[in-house]
Amino acid sequence: MGCLRLGLVPNYHHNPSLLNSRSSLILHKYKTGFLPCSSFPSNKNLFRLITITNPIKLNKVRACSNSTEKTMVKAIRVHEFGGPEVLKWEDVEVGEPKEGEIRVKNKAIGLNFIDIYFRKGVYKSPTMPYTPGMEAVGEVVAVGPGLTGRKVGDLVAYAGSPMGSYAEEQILPADRAVPVPPSVDPITAASIMLKGLTAQYLVRSSFKVEAGHTVLVHAAAGGVGSLLCQWANALGATVIGTVSTEEKAAQAREDGCHHVIIYKEEDFVSRVKDITAGQGVEVVYDSVGKDTFQGSLECLKLRGYMVLFGQSSGSPDPVPLSAIAAKSLFLTRPTLMHYTITRDELLEAAGELFANVASGVLRVRVNHKFLLSQAAEAQTALENRQTTGSVVLIPDASL
Ligand SMILES: NC(=O)c1ccc[n+]([C@@H]2O[C@H](COP(=O)([O-])OP(=O)(O)OC[C@H]3O[C@@H](n4cnc5c(N)ncnc54)[C@H](OP(=O)(O)O)[C@@H]3O)[C@@H](O)[C@H]2O)c1
């Protein structure tokens, strides 16, 4: 249990991604460890949500661990590119954390479409063999020499680099791990770190969604799509979502899509033109790529933003500049890593995300859980469009 300290809180209400005062207070506590006077003692529930000590600061001061013992754990390993069958359940050595590192025992691991790109060799893994996975939540079990601000027993989350979360334990750079608020359980946290941080930079940075905008979100019932639609709706946008089935359409409506298009059955370009009375949308968030990219450009209004952030159906064909010039469009192909480079950026984004989850602005859908050893089945389901919301892997030994 952390300690409560009272202090004055700056006005976070200018921040449009913090959609109610509860989110603002939770973010403030996340970043500073302080609870503003104005929120105490009237809101006991809020106090429970945001009690965190020593949230962020990391220093290198003294050695904390000098063990040379080998730690063997179970992990998924890939020795060659290919289908889900190349995911092997093996024993691996974790080693001890070095300076600036921590060793984390994972409680829950997020499954992401990017894991499939790496498995297939669409993206190149830095090593071969390698352990996949770019998102997890776990307990710190060892701290490298010279690190303070992080201790054994802390619950932390990470998303992105380094790869290797499909493992019972892994080594992480301490500055890529963020504290998980007590209000957010490990499975929920693991299901939103990568996908939620992506939704955060998409609506807040790559294109700033505002009230009055109309946005088009492809794969609206997916892991990122679900959070993206909710966030865009809460910011006041009119949200149009595309999905492949009626079941996914129902979820997308619940997640704040004002209009849902089943793009396997309907021409989404003409539907978007109808919905917007021929004007088009301010921004398209396109993670499907090859099958949708050309149509997405057609859906944009003059000076609209094409945000291509994935390629679940394959890489789109090259775009001639004339296609951009036709409507003075903006085109970006962003990646999460470039929006969370500094620790401050990472903490700001994670703070907003956790605050909006804790305050109920974002509903997290952990719709599928698999044992870590069954990662191949989990990836098969994701690849075959059989999932909605988030998919989480649970280390076998923790059950
Ligand atoms: N750039 C970044 O920073 C960043 C970060 C995170 C994720 N991403 C990208 O965001 C996308 C979503 O990731 P996610 O993990 O949340 O996955 P997801 O959206 O849960 O799953 C992919 C969805 O894409 C749709 N899809 C359309 N055509 C497909 C095809 N040919 N094969 C497979 N799926 C197809 C399916 O939805 P329907 O059945 O409704 O069509 C499917 O459920 C991925 O492309 C991923 O690479 C990018």
The ligand as an SDF file (V2000), in Angstrom:
LIG
                    3D

 48 52  0  0  0  0  0  0  0  0999 V2000
    1.9960    1.1630  -36.0220 N   0  0  0  0  0  0  0  0  0  0  0  0
    1.7980    0.8770  -34.7520 C   0  0  0  0  0  0  0  0  0  0  0  0
    2.2950    1.5780  -33.8580 O   0  0  0  0  0  0  0  0  0  0  0  0
    0.9480   -0.2830  -34.3810 C   0  0  0  0  0  0  0  0  0  0  0  0
    0.8330   -0.6830  -33.0360 C   0  0  0  0  0  0  0  0  0  0  0  0
   -0.0370   -1.7400  -32.7370 C   0  0  0  0  0  0  0  0  0  0  0  0
   -0.7220   -2.4030  -33.7410 C   0  0  0  0  0  0  0  0  0  0  0  0
   -0.5350   -2.0020  -35.0360 N   0  0  0  0  0  0  0  0  0  0  0  0
   -1.2800   -2.6460  -36.1130 C   0  0  0  0  0  0  0  0  0  0  0  0
   -2.6490   -2.5190  -35.8230 O   0  0  0  0  0  0  0  0  0  0  0  0
   -3.3340   -3.6300  -36.3960 C   0  0  0  0  0  0  0  0  0  0  0  0
   -4.2330   -4.2360  -35.3590 C   0  0  0  0  0  0  0  0  0  0  0  0
   -3.4690   -4.9830  -34.4380 O   0  0  0  0  0  0  0  0  0  0  0  0
   -4.1770   -5.8980  -33.3520 P   0  0  0  0  0  0  0  0  0  0  0  0
   -3.0980   -6.6580  -32.6780 O   0  0  0  0  0  0  0  0  0  0  0  0
   -5.1070   -5.0630  -32.5620 O   0  0  0  0  0  0  0  0  0  0  0  0
   -4.9860   -6.9040  -34.2840 O   0  0  0  0  0  0  0  0  0  0  0  0
   -6.5710   -6.9940  -34.5340 P   0  0  0  0  0  0  0  0  0  0  0  0
   -7.0550   -5.6740  -35.0780 O   0  0  0  0  0  0  0  0  0  0  0  0
   -7.2210   -7.5050  -33.3180 O   0  0  0  0  0  0  0  0  0  0  0  0
   -6.6560   -8.1170  -35.6420 O   0  0  0  0  0  0  0  0  0  0  0  0
   -6.5330   -7.8100  -36.9910 C   0  0  0  0  0  0  0  0  0  0  0  0
   -7.8850   -7.5030  -37.6170 C   0  0  0  0  0  0  0  0  0  0  0  0
   -7.6570   -6.9850  -38.9190 O   0  0  0  0  0  0  0  0  0  0  0  0
   -8.7440   -7.2890  -39.7290 C   0  0  0  0  0  0  0  0  0  0  0  0
   -8.2870   -7.8280  -41.0240 N   0  0  0  0  0  0  0  0  0  0  0  0
   -8.6420   -7.3390  -42.2290 C   0  0  0  0  0  0  0  0  0  0  0  0
   -8.0820   -8.0560  -43.2000 N   0  0  0  0  0  0  0  0  0  0  0  0
   -7.3610   -9.0320  -42.6270 C   0  0  0  0  0  0  0  0  0  0  0  0
   -6.5860  -10.1120  -43.1280 C   0  0  0  0  0  0  0  0  0  0  0  0
   -6.4130  -10.3010  -44.4470 N   0  0  0  0  0  0  0  0  0  0  0  0
   -5.9930  -10.9420  -42.2530 N   0  0  0  0  0  0  0  0  0  0  0  0
   -6.1330  -10.7520  -40.9370 C   0  0  0  0  0  0  0  0  0  0  0  0
   -6.8590   -9.7420  -40.3890 N   0  0  0  0  0  0  0  0  0  0  0  0
   -7.4830   -8.8960  -41.2210 C   0  0  0  0  0  0  0  0  0  0  0  0
   -9.6090   -8.3260  -38.9930 C   0  0  0  0  0  0  0  0  0  0  0  0
  -10.7660   -7.6530  -38.5340 O   0  0  0  0  0  0  0  0  0  0  0  0
  -12.1080   -7.8450  -39.4040 P   0  0  0  0  0  0  0  0  0  0  0  0
  -12.3840   -9.3240  -39.3870 O   0  0  0  0  0  0  0  0  0  0  0  0
  -13.1490   -7.0440  -38.7340 O   0  0  0  0  0  0  0  0  0  0  0  0
  -11.7610   -7.3520  -40.7930 O   0  0  0  0  0  0  0  0  0  0  0  0
   -8.7370   -8.7420  -37.8360 C   0  0  0  0  0  0  0  0  0  0  0  0
   -9.4970   -9.1280  -36.7210 O   0  0  0  0  0  0  0  0  0  0  0  0
   -2.2760   -4.5510  -36.9840 C   0  0  0  0  0  0  0  0  0  0  0  0
   -2.1650   -4.2970  -38.3630 O   0  0  0  0  0  0  0  0  0  0  0  0
   -1.0170   -4.1250  -36.2660 C   0  0  0  0  0  0  0  0  0  0  0  0
    0.1390   -4.3920  -36.9910 O   0  0  0  0  0  0  0  0  0  0  0  0
    0.2920   -0.9720  -35.3600 C   0  0  0  0  0  0  0  0  0  0  0  0
  1  2  1  0
  2  3  2  0
  2  4  1  0
  4  5  1  0
  4 48  2  0
  5  6  2  0
  6  7  1  0
  7  8  2  0
  8  9  1  0
  8 48  1  0
  9 10  1  0
  9 46  1  0
 10 11  1  0
 11 12  1  0
 11 44  1  0
 12 13  1  0
 13 14  1  0
 14 15  2  0
 14 16  1  0
 14 17  1  0
 17 18  1  0
 18 19  2  0
 18 20  1  0
 18 21  1  0
 21 22  1  0
 22 23  1  0
 23 24  1  0
 23 42  1  0
 24 25  1  0
 25 26  1  0
 25 36  1  0
 26 27  1  0
 26 35  1  0
 27 28  2  0
 28 29  1  0
 29 30  1  0
 29 35  2  0
 30 31  1  0
 30 32  2  0
 32 33  1  0
 33 34  2  0
 34 35  1  0
 36 37  1  0
 36 42  1  0
 37 38  1  0
 38 39  2  0
 38 40  1  0
 38 41  1  0
 42 43  1  0
 44 45  1  0
 44 46  1  0
 46 47  1  0
M  CHG  2   8   1  16  -1
M  END
$$$$
